[in-house]
Amino acid sequence: MTMHYVLLGPGPEAIAIKELARLGHEITVLYTERNRAAVESAADLVKRSGSIPSYGDLELAWSTLLHLGTVDDVEAVIPSHELAVTSAAILNQLLGTSATLGPATALAGRDKALQKSLWTESGVPTARFATITNEPHSVDQVRSIIEGLRAPYIVKPPALGGSTLVTSCPTAEDVFQVLKDNEGLRHAVIEERQDGPEWHFDGTLVDGRVHEFMVSRYLAPLIETRRGLTNRSVAYPPSKNTDLYQEARRFTQAAIDALNGTRGVFHLEVFGSPGRFVAGELAWRPSGALANLVADHTIGVDLWRAHIQLLARADVTVHRPRADSVFGFACLPVKPGVRNTVTRSDIASFPGVRHVRMRIPPGETMSEPLTSTVCVAMVLVEGQDLDSCVERIDSACRRTRELHELRSG
């Protein structure tokens, strides 16, 4: 049966539009200028569209739907960008749709302090934290706010993505300076920095229970992207890591239960090791970069397609993954201030690269990596085992840097 769905964002490479169209539904899409090209690339699949300044601008999203004349027959509003999750939940409530993700649960998957407080109440290990909602007047005020927390500290906005404005601070004085220098941190979360490797657990959620599930490890904590270590991840094959998967699944289910998650996909970042996992952040949306394609090859589920299928109340498409390979992804590094000369064909020739999503076209000037997803391109990488996959990921990053140096003089 054809339903009318509103998308907040087209999804990467317009995947949300394409999947809803494949399911046979009528589509209205609201998009930002940054996503305009993706919407235009799939314009023949969209019945109505409207531009909004940001996915967090609830008032203009609502008024745009009114101006499009499309508020009376909406089955659900589906977020296709991480900054749209709470907006979609509130719009669904305003429109009286059948969507199951309410505003409180949506916010728990966005607000870093709220989710940590819920985890603490439920006994899920997480970093101790404090919040500040105004610019501090002195270092002493900062010390009073973070009293009882151990250094070093992580300062972050409560609900932005891609490691935006996330900073590691060794002292209270550094925390004060960071808060003073950044208008985007007038409202901030300050937490204890966690030791050990950083992982991400991704999967699907049906009736509150974890179904399809994948365990991956970042090759360096995401905070290290500030030092030029790009966003890189490798997935662990379930058949060869049974104990790891059992422990990770138990931990994930407890973290989801604490936030009252019911249906959709999730992305949970954790630190530590089995038996000593510490919850970092959880979001009700697919993981970034090319983790959806890694999942497609590792557990047989494309997480972006699953996200749309679950929120449109369709069955999740699951296939048998390849059991003889290990997959991961890499965000290939930039050389700030220099025009990019690295092409898609250059990248596709790197050993193990199976998919390329260009982010900076040749000829465009590369900027500073202020977020974890600033890169020349995102690549899906295949290896024979964990070690070879990691080596090929690192090789792709190294070769990209070499090409930057060679061609920029």
N, C-alpha and C positions, 0 to 999 in steps of 0.2 A: 504494500500500500504506500502510495506516495505521500510523504509528509513535507512540511516546510520547516527548514532549519536555518537559523541565523548563525553564521560563523564570525567570530571576532578574530580576524586574521586568516590568511589562506593556508598557513602551514608552510614548512620549507618545501620549495619547489612545487608549491600549490597542491601538496599532497592531500590536504583536508578537503579542498574543493573537489579534487579528482575522486576521492573515495566516496564522498557523499553522492556525487553524480553516478558513480558506479552502482551504488545502492538504490539508485532510481529516485532520489529525492529532489525537491525544489530548493534552491539555494539563494539566500541573501547573504552577502558578505560585507562586513565593515572592515576597513583596512586603513593603515597609516601610510604616509608617503613612502616610507622605507619599503613597504610591501606592495606598492602600486604595480611594479613590473610583474610580479608573480600573479596578481589578480588579472592583469591584462593578458597574460599568457594563457589563462584559462577562461577568458571572457565568454566563450561560447557555451560554457557549462553553468554560468551564473545568470539568474533571472534579474536580480537587483543588486546594486552595490552602492556604497556610500563611503566617503572619506571622513576620517576622524583624526584629531591631532594626536591622540595616544589611546592605547587600550585601557588605560586607567581612568579616562575621562568619561565617567558613567553618564553624566548629564547630557553630553553631546552624542553619545552612543544612543541613548534613549530617544533624544529629539530627532536624530537621523532616521531611526526606525519609524517614528511618527511621520516624518516628511516623506518617507518612501511608501507610506500607507500600508505598513506590513506588521501591525502589532496585534491583530485579532486572530491570526491563524498560525501562530508560531508554535511548533511542537516543542522546540527547545533551542536555547542559545548555547552554542558550543565554543569554548575558548580554544583558539588555535595559536596562542602565544602565551608564554608564562605570565606576562603582566595582565592578561585578560581573565584569569581564573576567577578572581573575586568579583570582577565586573559582571561576568557571565552569570554567576550565582545570584547576584542582586537583581539583574535584569530578568532572570527566570522567575524570581519571586514577584517582581513587579508585574510581569506579564501573566502570571498564574500558570506557567507551563508544568509539564510532568517531570521536569529534571529532578534528580535525586540529590544533587550536591547543593546543600543550602549554604547561605552566607557564612555561618559560623564555622562549618567544616572547611569551606573554601579558604577562609582567612587563616585557619589553623595550618593549612598547607602553604601559606605565604609568609605569615609573620613569624620571624625567627624566634622572637622572645616568647610569643604565645605558645608555639609548639614545644619549646623547651620547658615551659612551666607545666604544660600538660604531661609531658614525658616524666618530669620529676614527680608529679603527683601520682603517676602510674607505676613508678619504679623502673622506668626505662633509663639506663645510664645516658647522660648527656652532659655537656660542659656547663659548669656554673656560669652565671651571667648576671649582668645588670643592664638597665636601660636608662637613657637620658632623653628628654623631650625638648630641651632648650639648649642654647649655646652656653657652655659653662663659663663662669666668671673668673675662675682661678684653678690652679693645680690642686689646691687644698679641697675645693669642691669636688673635683674628679676623684681625689683620694677617698673622700667620704662615700662617693657613689660606688666605687669598686672595692671598698674595704672587705676583706675576707677572700678576695680572688687572688690567685697566684699569677705572677708574670711568667712568660710574656702574655700579652693580651691581643685579642683579635677585635678590631673595631669594624662594624659593618652597618649598612642600612637595614632596617627591619624587613624590607620586602623588595629588593631588586635582584636581578639575575646576572649571570656571567661574571661573577666576582667583582662587579662594579663597586668601586669605592671601598673594597675590603682591604684592610691594612693591618699588618702585624706591628705591634708596638712593644718594645722591651720595658718601658717604664711608664709611670703615671704621667710624667712630664710629656712624653711622646703622645700619649692618648690625648692630653689637653691640646697639644699643638694640632694634631690631626682634626680634632673636633672644631677648633677655631678656624682652621684653614679651609674647610669644606662645607659650603652651604648645604650640600646634600646630606650632611651628617648632623643637622640640627636635631633630628630624631634618630637615635642610633642604639645599637646593641653592642655591649662590650662583654666579651666572654674569654674564658681561659683557652689559650691555644693548646690543642691536643697533639700528643706525640704519636709517632708511628705512621704506617701507611694509611692512605685514604682510599676508600672503596666506594663503589656505587652499586646499589641493588635496585634493579628495575623489573617491572612486570605488570601484570593485570590483576584487577580486583573485581570480584563478583560476589554480591551479597555479603560484603565485608570480609571475604576470605581471599588470600593470595592464590592465584591460579598459576599462569605461566610466569616463570621467574628466572632471572639471570643475575649472576654475580660477576662483577668486573672490578678491576683495581686500576686506579690512576697510577701512572708511572712516576708521578711526583705530585704532592699535594697541590691543589689548584691555587693556593696562595702563592706558590712558587712561580706562577706565570708572571709575577711582578719582576722576577729575576731572569726572564727570558726562557724559562723552561715551559714549553708550550703544553697545552691541554692534550694529553695522550692517555689512552686506556686500552687494556687488554681484557677480554672475557675468558672466564674459566669454563671449559666444557663440563656440563653437569655429570655426564657418565663417568668422568675420571676424577671427580672431586665431590664424592657423595657426602662425606662428613662436613665439608665446608658449606655445601648447599643446605644441609639440614640445619646447621647452626644459624646460618644467615637467614633462612626462611623463618625460623622461630623468632629471631630478633626483629625481623621486619614485620611480622604479624603483630607482635606486641606494640611496636611503634605505630602501626596503622590503627590498631584498636584504641590507643590512647587519643587519637585525633578523630575518631568516629568515621573513618573512611568506609565507603560502601561500594562504589562502582566507578570504574575508569582505569587509568594507568597511573603508576606512581614512579617517582625517582627519589630514592633515599640515599643520602651520602653519610658514610660512617667512617670512623677512625678505629685503629687498633687491630685486633686479631681475634679469631674465634675464641669464645669464652671471655673476651675482654673488649667486645665491640662497644663503641660510644657513639650515640646518634649525633649527627651533625645538623643536617637539614633535610626536610622532606617536602616534596611538591607533588601536586595532583596533575602531572603533565608528563609527556615523554622527556627523557633525558636529551640534552643538547648534542651538538655536533652530529656525528653519524652513528650514535648508539642504537638508533632504531634499526639500521641496517646490520649492525653487529648482532643484534638480537635475532633478526630474521635468519641469519646464518648459524646462530648458536642454539637457539631454542625454537626456531621455526615460526616466530611471530615478529612482524614489523610493528614496532610499538606505536608509530604514528597512525598506521591504519587501524590498529587495535583501539587507540584512543577514540577515533571517530566512530568505529563500529560499536563500542561499548556505550558511548554517550548517545548514539542513535538507536540504541537497543537492538542491535543486530548481533549475530553470532560472530565471535572472533575467528578469523581465518588462521588456521594452524597447519603447518606442513612439517614433514620430517626433515630436520636440518642435516647438513653434512657432518658426519661423526669423525672424519679423519683430518680435520683442520681446526686451527685456532684463529679467531678474528679479533681485531681491535681497530681503533681509529686514531688518527693524529690530526691536530691543527698545525699546518706547516708554518714555520716562522716567517716573520717580516723583517725587513731592514728599514727602520723608520726614516722618513725624509727622502727616500730614494724611490724612483719610479720602478714599478715591478716589471721584470722582464721574463719571469718564469711562466711558462705556458702550460695549458692542459696536457699537451703531448709530452712535454718534459716530465711532468708529474706521473703520467700514466706509464712511463717507461721505467719508473723505479721498481725494484723487485718487490713482489707481493701486493702491489697496489691494484685493487679490483674496482674501485669507484672513486671518482673525483668530483667534488662540488667546489667550483671556483668561488672565491669570495672577493678577491681583488684582481680585476682584469689586467692584462699586460698594458703598460702605459699609465696606469693610475698610481699616484703617489701613496706609499705605504705610511700609515700612522703608527704612533706609539701603541703597544699592546695594553691598553688601559683595562680591557676585560679579557676573560679567558678564551673568547671566541674571535678575537681579532687575529686574522691569519690570511695567508695567501690563498689557501685552499684547505678543505677538509677531505681526508682520504680514508677509505676503508682498506684495511691491510689484512692479508691472509698469510699464515705461517703453518709449518708442519706441526709445531708444538708451541708451548708458551714461550720458551726461550727464543725460538726462531721468529715468532711473531713480534716479540719485543725488539729483537735486533733489527727487523725490517722497518718497524715504526721509527726507531732511532735513526736508522740509515736514511729514511725519507726526509727526516728533519735535517740531518747533517748535509745531505745532498742539496737541499733547498738553500741552506745557508751558503754553501759553496758556490751555487749559481748566482746568488745575490752578489757575493764578493767578486766573482769572476766578471760579471757583466756590468757592474756598477763602477768598476775601477777602484 
